Amino acid sequence: MIVIVCPGQGSQTPGFLTPWIAESTFRDQLTGISDAVGIDLVAHGTVSDADTIRDTAVAQPLIVAAGLLTLSALFADGRRERVGGIAGHSVGELTAAAGAGILSETDAVAFVRERGAAMARAAAETPTGMSAVIGADETELLAQLDALGLYPANFNGGGQIVVAGALDALAQLAENPPARARVIPLQVAGAFHTRYMQPAVDHLTAFAATLTASDPTLPIWTNRDGSRVESGQAFVDLLVGQVSSPVRWDLCMDAFAAGVTGINEVAPAGALVGLAKRGLKGVPAVAIKTPDDLPAAFELIDQQA
C-alpha cells in the first residue's frame, strides 16, 4: 500500500516553487489557485523572503497549493487507482481532503485561505510560538508543560513532540529541557493546535457550513486520532476542530504501519519522510521537493500494479 502524505506549516522555504513553475502546466495551475485565493502564490513561492512566507496567511495557502501541484502529477495516467490512501499533517489535511475527493480544489483553497487568515488573526491576539522537543520522555515532558502552562500541539512520532504557548514559557523550557532532550524553536507565528486558536475555530465553523463535502474516494486518516474517516462531512468537521486540538501524526503512522509499502510526500516535502524514517523504519519513502523527484515517486506507485 502506497500512502501519500501532505506536509504542514513550517515546511516552506524561500524559492521552493521555482523549479515547479518552470513547467507551464504547473505554472498555469498555480496561477489559477492564486487567482482563487487572491494571493500571488507565484511570487511567494519564488521570490518572497523567509519572513514573508512565514506569515500564516501566506504560508498555509502556499503549502496547500504546492501539494495540489504535486498531486496533479502523481494522480495522472491512472496512478490514483494504485494509491492505498492519503493523509495530511495539520494544514496538509486540506491537501489530503482535495486528494481524497472530499473537497474540490476550489473549496480546498478557499478553506485554506480562510483558515490561514483566521489563525493569523488569532495568533496576533497574544504573542505565542512553538518549539519541537526531541528525545524527551513523554510523561516527563507533559508534566513540565503543565507546570509551565504550555501545550502539546503535535505528537509527531519518532521521539518528537511539538509544544506551543507563551514565548517566555517556551524560553524557560529551552533553558531547562527534559533529560536528554533538545528543544528547537520553530519558525511559525503562533501556538497552533491549542486553545489560543479558538477564535479561528469559531470562524471556520461558519465558513465550513457553506462548503459541499463528498465522501472520500481514497482512504484517508485523520490527525485527531489516526482513524480512517469514511464520511466527507465528518472529515470537514474534523478539519475545523483540528485547528485548536493536537495533531496526532504518531497515530496516523501507527495506522499506516499495518500495510504500508511506500510513502510519497508531496511538496514542500521532507519533514514527513524524516518522521517516517524514524517511525516506519525500512519503509521506502520519496520526498517530492521538485519535479525531478517525480520519476522516483511514480516508480514507487507503479510497483503496486
C-alpha positions as CSV (number, residue, x, y, z in Angstrom):
1,M,0.0,0.0,0.0
2,I,1.4,3.4,-1.1
3,V,0.4,6.3,1.2
4,I,0.6,9.9,0.0
5,V,1.4,12.3,2.9
6,C,1.0,16.1,2.8
7,P,3.1,18.3,5.0
8,G,2.1,21.2,7.2
9,Q,3.2,24.7,8.1
10,G,6.9,25.3,8.5
11,S,7.9,23.1,5.6
12,Q,8.1,26.0,3.2
13,T,11.4,27.6,2.2
14,P,12.1,30.7,0.0
15,G,12.0,29.9,-3.7
16,F,10.9,26.3,-3.3
17,L,8.4,26.6,-6.1
18,T,10.8,28.0,-8.7
19,P,11.6,24.5,-10.2
20,W,7.9,23.8,-10.5
21,I,6.8,26.9,-12.3
22,A,9.5,26.3,-14.9
23,E,7.0,23.9,-16.4
24,S,4.0,25.7,-17.9
25,T,1.4,23.1,-16.7
26,F,2.3,23.7,-13.1
27,R,2.7,27.5,-13.5
28,D,-0.8,27.7,-15.0
29,Q,-2.2,25.6,-12.2
30,L,-0.5,27.7,-9.6
31,T,-1.8,30.9,-11.3
32,G,-5.3,29.5,-11.1
33,I,-5.0,28.8,-7.4
34,S,-3.5,32.2,-6.8
35,D,-6.5,33.8,-8.6
36,A,-8.9,31.7,-6.5
37,V,-7.4,32.8,-3.1
38,G,-6.5,36.3,-4.1
39,I,-2.8,35.8,-3.1
40,D,0.1,35.9,-5.5
41,L,1.4,32.4,-4.8
42,V,3.7,32.5,-7.8
43,A,5.6,35.4,-6.3
44,H,5.5,34.0,-2.8
45,G,6.8,30.6,-4.0
46,T,9.7,32.0,-6.0
47,V,10.9,35.5,-4.8
48,S,9.4,36.2,-1.4
49,D,11.7,36.1,1.6
50,A,11.5,33.8,4.6
51,D,9.7,36.4,6.8
52,T,7.0,36.9,4.2
53,I,6.3,33.2,3.7
54,R,6.3,32.7,7.4
55,D,3.2,34.7,7.7
56,T,0.4,32.2,8.4
57,A,-2.0,33.8,6.0
58,V,0.6,33.3,3.2
59,A,2.2,30.1,4.3
60,Q,-0.9,27.9,4.5
61,P,-2.2,28.6,1.0
62,L,1.3,28.3,-0.4
63,I,1.8,24.9,1.2
64,V,-1.6,23.5,0.1
65,A,-1.0,24.9,-3.4
66,A,2.3,23.1,-3.7
67,G,0.7,19.9,-2.6
68,L,-2.1,20.3,-5.2
69,L,0.5,20.7,-7.9
70,T,2.2,17.5,-6.8
71,L,-1.0,15.6,-6.6
72,S,-2.0,16.6,-10.1
73,A,1.2,14.9,-11.4
74,L,1.1,11.9,-9.0
75,F,-2.5,11.0,-9.9
76,A,-2.2,11.3,-13.7
77,D,-2.1,8.3,-16.0
78,G,-4.2,6.1,-13.8
79,R,-1.8,6.1,-10.8
80,R,-4.5,7.3,-8.4
81,E,-6.2,3.9,-8.6
82,R,-2.9,2.3,-7.3
83,V,-2.6,4.6,-4.3
84,G,-3.6,3.0,-1.0
85,G,-4.5,6.2,0.9
86,I,-3.7,9.7,1.8
87,A,-3.2,11.8,5.0
88,G,-2.1,15.3,5.8
89,H,-0.3,16.9,8.7
90,S,-2.0,19.9,10.1
91,V,-2.8,22.2,7.2
92,G,-1.8,19.4,4.9
93,E,-5.1,17.8,5.8
94,L,-6.6,20.3,3.3
95,T,-4.4,19.0,0.6
96,A,-5.4,15.4,1.6
97,A,-9.1,16.3,1.6
98,A,-8.8,17.5,-2.0
99,G,-6.7,14.4,-3.0
100,A,-9.3,12.1,-1.5
101,G,-12.2,13.8,-3.3
102,I,-13.8,15.2,-0.1
103,L,-13.4,18.9,-1.3
104,S,-13.0,20.3,-4.7
105,E,-9.7,22.0,-5.4
106,T,-11.5,25.3,-5.4
107,D,-13.2,24.7,-2.0
108,A,-9.9,23.4,-0.5
109,V,-8.0,26.6,-1.4
110,A,-10.9,28.7,-0.2
111,F,-10.9,26.8,3.1
112,V,-7.1,27.2,3.5
113,R,-7.4,31.0,2.7
114,E,-10.0,31.4,5.5
115,R,-8.0,29.1,7.8
116,G,-4.7,30.9,7.3
117,A,-6.2,34.3,7.8
118,A,-8.3,33.3,10.8
119,M,-5.3,31.6,12.5
120,A,-3.1,34.6,11.8
121,R,-5.7,36.9,13.5
122,A,-5.9,34.5,16.5
123,A,-2.1,34.4,16.7
124,A,-1.9,38.2,16.7
125,E,-4.0,38.5,19.8
126,T,-1.3,37.1,22.1
127,P,2.5,36.6,21.4
128,T,2.9,32.8,21.2
129,G,5.1,30.3,19.4
130,M,6.0,26.6,19.0
131,S,9.1,24.5,19.7
132,A,10.0,21.0,18.7
133,V,11.1,18.8,21.6
134,I,13.2,15.8,20.5
135,G,14.1,12.8,22.7
136,A,12.1,13.6,25.8
137,D,10.3,11.1,27.9
138,E,6.7,11.8,27.1
139,T,5.4,11.6,30.7
140,E,8.2,13.9,32.0
141,L,7.6,16.4,29.2
142,L,3.9,16.6,29.6
143,A,4.3,17.2,33.4
144,Q,6.8,20.0,32.6
145,L,4.4,21.5,30.0
146,D,1.6,21.6,32.5
147,A,3.8,23.4,35.1
148,L,4.8,26.0,32.5
149,G,1.3,26.5,31.1
150,L,2.4,25.1,27.7
151,Y,0.5,22.6,25.5
152,P,1.5,19.6,23.4
153,A,0.5,20.6,19.8
154,N,1.9,17.9,17.6
155,F,2.7,14.3,18.6
156,N,4.9,13.5,15.5
157,G,6.2,10.1,16.4
158,G,9.9,9.2,16.3
159,G,10.5,10.9,19.6
160,Q,9.3,14.3,18.5
161,I,6.6,16.4,20.2
162,V,5.9,20.0,19.2
163,V,4.8,22.2,22.1
164,A,3.2,25.6,22.0
165,G,2.3,28.5,24.1
166,A,3.6,31.8,25.6
167,L,7.1,32.8,24.3
168,D,8.5,33.3,27.8
169,A,7.4,29.8,28.8
170,L,8.9,28.3,25.7
171,A,12.2,30.1,26.6
172,Q,12.1,28.6,30.1
173,L,11.6,25.1,28.5
174,A,14.6,25.7,26.3
175,E,16.7,26.8,29.2
176,N,15.7,23.7,31.3
177,P,14.7,20.9,28.9
178,P,13.7,17.5,30.0
179,A,16.5,15.0,30.5
180,R,18.3,14.0,27.2
181,A,16.0,16.2,25.2
182,R,16.6,19.0,22.7
183,V,14.3,22.0,22.3
184,I,14.2,23.6,18.9
185,P,12.2,26.9,18.3
186,L,10.1,26.7,15.1
187,Q,9.6,29.4,12.5
188,V,5.8,29.7,13.0
189,A,3.8,32.7,14.1
190,G,1.6,31.3,16.8
191,A,0.5,28.5,19.2
192,F,-1.4,26.4,16.6
193,H,-3.5,23.4,17.7
194,T,-4.1,24.9,21.2
195,R,-6.7,26.9,22.9
196,Y,-5.2,30.1,21.5
197,M,-6.8,29.2,18.2
198,Q,-10.4,29.0,19.4
199,P,-11.3,32.3,17.6
200,A,-10.3,30.6,14.3
201,V,-12.4,27.6,15.1
202,D,-15.4,29.8,15.6
203,H,-14.8,31.5,12.2
204,L,-14.2,28.2,10.4
205,T,-17.3,26.6,11.8
206,A,-19.4,29.2,10.0
207,F,-17.3,29.0,6.8
208,A,-17.4,25.2,6.6
209,A,-21.2,25.2,6.6
210,T,-21.0,26.9,3.1
211,L,-19.0,24.0,1.6
212,T,-20.1,20.8,-0.1
213,A,-18.3,17.7,1.1
214,S,-18.3,14.4,-0.7
215,D,-17.4,11.0,0.8
216,P,-13.7,10.1,0.2
217,T,-12.8,8.1,-2.9
218,L,-9.4,7.3,-1.4
219,P,-8.8,6.0,2.2
220,I,-8.0,9.0,4.4
221,W,-6.9,9.1,8.0
222,T,-7.5,12.0,10.5
223,N,-5.0,13.9,12.6
224,R,-7.5,13.7,15.5
225,D,-6.7,10.1,16.4
226,G,-5.2,8.3,13.4
227,S,-8.5,6.6,12.5
228,R,-9.8,6.2,8.9
229,V,-12.7,8.5,8.1
230,E,-15.5,7.3,5.8
231,S,-17.7,10.4,5.8
232,G,-16.7,13.6,3.9
233,Q,-18.8,15.8,6.2
234,A,-17.3,14.2,9.3
235,F,-13.8,14.9,7.9
236,V,-14.6,18.6,7.3
237,D,-15.9,18.8,10.9
238,L,-12.6,17.4,12.0
239,L,-10.7,19.9,9.8
240,V,-12.4,22.7,11.8
241,G,-11.8,21.2,15.2
242,Q,-8.2,20.3,14.4
243,V,-7.2,24.0,14.4
244,S,-7.3,24.0,18.2
245,S,-6.6,20.4,19.0
246,P,-3.4,18.4,18.9
247,V,-2.1,16.7,15.8
248,R,-1.6,13.0,16.4
249,W,0.7,12.2,13.5
250,D,2.1,9.4,15.6
251,L,-1.2,7.6,15.5
252,C,-1.6,8.2,11.7
253,M,1.8,6.5,11.2
254,D,0.6,3.7,13.5
255,A,-2.4,3.3,11.3
256,F,-0.3,3.1,8.1
257,A,2.1,0.6,9.6
258,A,-0.3,-2.3,9.1
259,G,0.0,-2.4,5.4
260,V,2.2,0.5,4.1
261,T,4.9,-0.5,1.5
262,G,5.9,3.0,0.5
263,I,5.4,6.7,1.2
264,N,5.4,9.7,-1.2
265,E,5.4,13.1,0.4
266,V,4.1,16.0,-1.7
267,A,5.9,19.3,-1.9
268,P,7.2,21.1,0.1
269,A,8.5,17.7,1.1
270,G,11.0,16.4,3.6
271,A,9.6,16.7,7.1
272,L,7.2,13.8,7.0
273,V,9.6,11.5,5.2
274,G,12.1,12.3,8.0
275,L,9.5,11.3,10.6
276,A,8.7,8.1,8.6
277,K,12.3,7.1,8.6
278,R,12.2,7.0,12.4
279,G,8.6,5.9,13.0
280,L,8.2,3.5,10.0
281,K,11.8,2.1,9.7
282,G,12.6,0.3,6.5
283,V,9.6,1.7,4.5
284,P,10.7,3.2,1.2
285,A,9.9,6.9,1.0
286,V,10.2,9.7,-1.6
287,A,10.2,13.4,-0.7
288,I,9.0,15.2,-3.8
289,K,10.7,18.5,-3.5
290,T,11.0,19.3,-7.2
291,P,9.6,17.8,-10.4
292,D,12.9,16.0,-10.7
293,D,11.7,13.8,-7.8
294,L,8.5,12.7,-9.6
295,P,10.0,9.7,-11.5
296,A,11.1,8.0,-8.2
297,A,7.6,8.7,-6.8
298,F,5.9,7.3,-10.0
299,E,8.1,4.2,-9.7
300,L,7.0,3.6,-6.1
301,I,3.4,3.7,-7.2
302,D,3.8,1.7,-10.4
303,Q,5.3,-1.1,-8.4
304,Q,1.8,-1.7,-7.0
305,A,0.4,-2.5,-10.4
